[in-house]
């Protein structure tokens, strides 16, 4: 009996075999081969779920998020009952920054697999990126309820608790993560960071050292160690390690690339032009621009590239050329970021250049404010919070409501220097007739400096205004958290950076009540001293 020849059947591949080969290739790390095999399957069966899903997952692993979204979307349409496909689609959407869409897919996946710790972990990550701290913490807690040894959930739970300003709780999460993955350099570094936030820098250094032994080139461990050393007053080790900041995720994209060499004190500057450039916040520029006149006195022509809001103020510096960031730079021979200047000068605790004042307000701006401020009293300016976007804002800002009793009895004319006002503080301000708010009129730092020059004292949390008042030689009371920024050192009421500053510190974590009581005592002493003159 003869059989008719069927060319179509002769060309048809064995799809189940191709699928097994694709999976085996993927499991062996042969992604190119697995990709080709999946594509071959889809040429013959375009709605093959396994091929669509695997191909989408391969693209996801390779960071090709747009391509992954295409294949995974098709896979989900073919099989709406696959939690894995939905979760992976969420990851791909997450990778392109479409966080809300990713959350939808994670929730769809959880409807099918409500106890899946990995999906709960991914959902928590999306919420964390959106600053939905409560939702992130709830997702991590649920993931850990189903898998207590999920390292990622432990670590990111700790990170979320730090954002909540709960470092002690974060520490326990990192300990839980280290129990599952001992010696991991990132977890050790995170743990050390929590210890720094708890004002335990020596213990933090032990964690950073362990992280560096495990991974000698791990930038975050070196940088965090720098902050601990500086907090302890060890400038030699701290300033050197601080240069690791440029290799960390937080600073790598901010590093300036100039063809001119970086100057770190390694060559004489006489006859040279050096560019000093701002790299971080306003306060950092105000603090470290003190080095510019020292460079000028050594025979260098000094150009300072600063934030536009500082140009009018800093243009008062004699012999220093000020350029706004973003404008075309003049010719220069060498450059140095502001926060590398202590290293370049070999600054030690005893050699901090503190010739005060080194900044002054423009005369015309002072004249504008002279007759506008309250008269007949001593005058005090207040700043109670920094920028809400600052990563450590929860630790350094104080809600205005905590000051209400202070303003009732303070023998000063009180002036609010707060440029950024939160809605909650604005409501409180309406009930504080003794606090005159001029924040909206302070259009730049020259304007703020003019007002400060007419005040008797400035009270500020750790913000740029504290640096400005200190640089102007104005008496300033700086209100600090228990674990203050490295520049304020530890356990002392003064600072070698600003001789006219008085530091009032939290005696324990989150104890602002004691700080405000201390401020009330300090202001009473100042008022009495003035009356006794």
Secondary structure as UniProt FT lines:
FT   HELIX           7..11
FT   HELIX           15..27
FT   TURN            28..29
FT   HELIX           31..44
FT   TURN            46..47
FT   HELIX           49..61
FT   TURN            62..63
FT   HELIX           65..78
FT   TURN            80..81
FT   HELIX           83..95
FT   TURN            96..97
FT   HELIX           99..112
FT   TURN            114..115
FT   HELIX           117..129
FT   TURN            130..131
FT   HELIX           133..146
FT   TURN            148..149
FT   HELIX           151..163
FT   TURN            164..165
FT   HELIX           167..180
FT   TURN            182..183
FT   HELIX           185..197
FT   TURN            198..199
FT   HELIX           201..214
FT   TURN            216..217
FT   HELIX           219..231
FT   TURN            232..233
FT   HELIX           235..242
FT   HELIX           243..247
FT   TURN            249..251
FT   HELIX           252..254
FT   STRAND          261..262
FT   TURN            270..271
FT   STRAND          273..277
FT   HELIX           282..288
FT   HELIX           290..297
FT   TURN            298..299
FT   STRAND          301..306
FT   HELIX           308..310
FT   HELIX           311..314
FT   TURN            315..316
FT   TURN            318..319
FT   STRAND          320..324
FT   TURN            325..326
FT   STRAND          334..337
FT   HELIX           338..340
FT   HELIX           341..344
FT   TURN            345..346
FT   HELIX           349..351
FT   HELIX           363..370
FT   TURN            371..372
FT   STRAND          379..383
FT   TURN            388..389
FT   TURN            391..392
FT   HELIX           393..396
FT   HELIX           400..403
FT   HELIX           404..409
FT   STRAND          413..416
FT   HELIX           423..429
FT   TURN            430..431
FT   TURN            433..434
FT   STRAND          435..437
FT   HELIX           439..441
FT   HELIX           445..453
FT   STRAND          457..461
FT   HELIX           464..471
FT   TURN            472..473
FT   STRAND          476..480
FT   HELIX           486..488
FT   TURN            496..497
FT   TURN            499..500
FT   STRAND          501..505
FT   TURN            509..510
FT   HELIX           512..531
//
